[in-house]
Amino acid sequence: MMFSKKTNIDPALMPPVDSAPPPEERGRPKPVVIGINFGTSKCCVVAVRDGRVDVLENKLGQRTTPSCVAFNSQQRLVGSDDLDQAVENGANTVHAVKRLLGRTYDEVKDFSSSCQFQPMRKSPKFEYVVHYKNHDQKLRPVQVAAMLLGKMKDIAESSLGCPVDRAVISVPASFGNSQRLAVKYAAQVAGLEVLRLINETTAAGVAFADNRTVKTPAVIAVVDFGDGKLVVSIMEVRDGSVNVMAANGNP
């Protein structure tokens, strides 16, 4: 069936064929979204440049940054800045904070007993005590995590040459709601809006799917052998998407 009658539409209601951005947005740089791998022993940050994913380097030319923060009588040292003094100043060097995020002291007391830093046993929330600028300071894991995520933000802004305020952050699949909320809050303190938290093994599967030249369906095993855990995931890769079929490990 064909209709020959024409319908008159007000041109003002038609969307422009090639609309330009509003004047207030012209010349404004496009928003940059970074990806952060927040690891137990190391962190790294990535961004898309020239159509490809690029792992950004810190000021030492390294693509990974130690996940530790140190305090002394004069300053706070984050990541690679504190490596030279970590041995002598171990009592004031906080590391492996990822294991403690969003957890109570009772949940992590076995782990904390093997660390050099001193926990506050009277607090229901786990706290560090560090000697900073000639005073004892109490810090919660989320504060230390914010310092590390802020360092990743600084590395990205220095490398990309533009402000960065949005991120996708990978977390262990075993993270519960309180731990995920702690990561989001730490990112907020660091000046980052978290667009998404993605499970670490899922992120690896997505990277595999994105880099495949052969697009036939496949079932793969992703082994996340990190400093703080070992997780094996079985995934189906089909048409560029990833379906996690099973996952297990020792978080």
Helices and strands as residue ranges (DSSP letters): G 11-13, G 23-25, E 33-38, E 42-49, E 52-55, E 65-66, E 68-71, E 76-78, G 79-85, G 90-92, E 93-95, G 97-99, H 105-112, E 118-119, E 128-132, E 135-139, H 141-160, E 166-171, H 177-189, E 193-199, H 200-211, E 218-225, E 230-238, E 241-250
